[in-house]
Amino acid sequence: MNKKEALRLVKKDGFELNKLAAHFKKDKDIVLSAVKQVGTAITFADESLRKDRKIALAAVKQNGVAINYIDESLKKDEKFVKAIDWEAVNNAFAEAVGMSSLTKKEALEYVKKDGLELIYLHHLKKNKKIVLEAVKQVGHALEYADESLRNDRNFILKAVKHNAYAVLYGHKNFKKDKKIVLVAVKQDVDVFDFIDESLKKDEKFVLNILKQGSYILPFCGDNFYKNKEIILEAQKLLNKKITLLSKKKTDVNKKEKIRRENFLSEIKKKRK
């Protein structure tokens, strides 16, 4: 068999590469033609060509599952990784393992176990109930929801009630939406570190957050240590927390009590 005949075979069926002689499996033209026809045929290519960027990209483009068969070095190659259509890869994987045909009820059970399974549920990424359940488990599962839900303010408001970090994966404007951020911070104060900088400088908003019981001054830089009203509210909040923590003397409470006391000391130092 010559090269022309080998090319004709793989163009009809990429899997024919498996049956060809070893020297054909090292031939770039033949292997490229094979993976363009059947992406996973790259598994039959010579090892040297499984690390060829052009061939690997063609394979993954044809069938996302081919990502499993390319050389590991390419998976660490930043340019190669950026060039991949990851949504297509995930959809191909979902198809391969049967997740693309799951019913809503079955999909709901999957995301209850692991919210990131939403990545593979392409046909249900607009389903509010399934996406919300996924976000309950893992905040950044929202990143894989349909764009229409990520831009839906009412949906994001519901999502942050279950997982504060959902605010980081909706439309960027939601990170400066006072109502959404207020709800998110109530769920988890640490999320305040990642919200829009404009809110961290908003005296009225910061005061409202302190009044709802969330101590967020460490995330605000030195913006408010000269603001008497904010400092008094912060001290009041910290003293209340310290009193509550003192009542139950567990190891966790002792550590948290020390942390709050350190915050109080920091306030006194910065006010001088």
N, C-alpha and C positions, 0 to 999 in steps of 0.2 A: 504493500500500500504506500502510495506517495502522499505528499502534503496536501495536494489538491483534493484527493479522495477523502482524506481525514477531515479536512475543512467541511466538505459537503456533508459528511456524517454528523458532525457536531452542530452544524447549523440546523439540521432537522431535529436532532435530539441531543441536548448538551450532555446527557448522561452517557452517551456513547464514548465520551472521553475516558471513562473507566476501562473500556475495552481496548483502547489504543496502546501501542508500544510506548515504552518509557520515554523515548526521545521526542515523541509527539506531546507528551505531558510537560515537556520543558519548552515547547514552542509557544511563544507569546501570542502569535496570531491565532493558533488553534485553541489555546486555552481561553483567550478573550472571546472568541466566537462561541465557545461552549457556555461560558458563564453568562453571556448576554441572552442565551436561550434558556438556560437553567442556572440560576445563581448558585445553588448549592453544589453544582458540579465542581466548584473550586476545591472541594475536598479531594478530588481525584488528581488535581494538578500537582506538579512537582513542588516540593517545599520552597524552592527559590522563587516561584511565582505566586505563592500564597502571601508573600510579603511585598508583591508588586502593587503600588498604590492604584494604578489605573485599572488593573484586573480586579483588585479587591473591591474598589468602588463600583465597578460594573456589576459584580456579583451581588453586592448588597442592594444595589438599586433594583436589580431584577427580583431579588427575594431577600427580604430583611433577615431571614433565618441564617443566611450565609455569613453573618457577622460572627457566628460561632466557629467558623472554619478558617477564617483568615489568620495570618500570623499574629501572635501576641504583640509583637513590636509595633504594629500599625495601630493597635488599640491605645497605645501610649503616645501616638503621633498626633499632636494638637491640630495640625492642618487637616489631617485625614478625618479625625473625629468631627471637626466642624463641617466638613464637606458631606457628612452623612445625613440623610433625611431620617431622623430618629423616629418620627411619627410613623413613617412607613415601616421601619424595622419593628416597632412595637406591634403594629397591626398585623404584620406577617407572622410574628411570634404568636399572637392571639389566635390567628387563623390556624396555625400549626397545632396548637394545644387545645383547640376547640372552644376557646373563651369567647370568640366572636359570635358564637351561636347560643350563648347562655341566655336564659330567660331573665326577666327583671328580678324574680324571686331568687334565682340561683346566684345572680350577680350580687345581690344584696348580702347574701351569706358570705361570699368571697371578700367583699370589702369590710365586713364586720370583723373578719380575722386579720386582714391587712389592708389598710386604706390605699396603699400604693398599687394594689391590683387594678385600680381604676385606669392605670396606664394602658392596660390591655383590653379595656371594655369600650372600644371606640364607638360601638353602636349605642352606648348608653351614657355618653359623656354629657348629654344635655338633660339627663334625668335628675331632677332636683333631689329626690329622696335618696338615690344611690350616691350621688356626689356628696350630699350632706353627711351621710353615714361614713363615707370614706374620710371626710375631713375630721369627723369626730375622732377617728383613730389616729390620723396623721395630718397635721395642718397643711403641709406642703403638697398633699394629694390634690389640693385645689389647682395646682399648677397644670394638672392633666385634665381638668374639666374643660368643657366647651367654652370658648371665649365669651359667648353670650351670658353664661353664668358668672364668669369672672368679672364681667362689666355690670352685673345686676346688683345695684346697691342694697335692695331689700334682701336678696339672697346672701350677700356678704354679711349683712347685719345678723342674720340667723346663724351663719357659719361661725362667726367670732364668739357667739354665745356658747358654742361647744368647744372651739379651739381658737385661742387668741391669735395664733400665728397664721391663720387663714388671711388676716388683713394684709400680709406681706405678699400674697400671691394673686390678689385681685388687681383691678386697675390701680395704677400708681396714685391716682387722686384719692383713693380711699385711705391712704396713709396720712392724709391731712384732713380727713372727714372727722370732725369732732365727735359726732355721735358714735360712729363706728369705733374710733380709737378709745373712747371712754368705756365702751362695752368690752373691748379687747383687753384693756389694761386691768379692768376689774377681774377678768379671768386669769390673767398672768401679767404681773407688773413688769417683768423683764422685757416684754414685747415693746415697751415704750422706748427702749434703746434704738429701735429700728424704724420708728415712725418719722414723719417729715420734720425737718429741723425747725420749720416755722412754728409748729405747735410746742416745741421745747422752749420757745422764747415767749410764748403767749402767757402772760401773768394770770389772767382770768381763768384760762383753761387749766393751767397747772394747779391753781388754787382749788378748782372744782374736783380735780383728780385726788388731791390730798384729802378733801372733805369726804370723798367716797371711800376713803380708807386705804389708798394705794400710795406708798412712799416712793416717789419717783425723782427726788432731787439729785441722786447720784448720776442720773442720765441727762441732767440739764446744765452741766458744767458749773460755772460760778455765776450764772445769770441772776439768781434770786436771793443771794445771801444778805443783800442789803434791803430786801423787801420785808418789812416788819410783819405784815399780815401773813405772808407765805411762811416765814420762819416760825411764827407762833403756831400756825396750823400744823406745821411739820413736827414741832416739838410736842405738841398735844397728841398727835397721832403716835409718835414714837413712845411716849410715856405710857399711853394706853396699851400699846402692843407689849411693852416690857412688863407691865402689871399682869396682863393676861398670861404671858409666858412664864411668869414667876409662880403661877398657881399650880402648874403641872410640871414637875421637875424631871422631865425626860432628858436624855442626852441631846436629842434634836432640839428641844426647847431651850436648853442651856446655851447651845451654840448660836441659836437664833437670837436669844436675849443679848448675848455678847455682841452680836452683829448690830443690833439696834442701838445698844449703848455706844458703840463705836461711831454710829451715825450721829448721835447726839453730840459726842465729843468733837466730831468734824464740824458740825454747825457752829459750836462755840468758838473754835479756832478760826473759822473763816469769817466770822462776824467781827472779830477784833480788828 
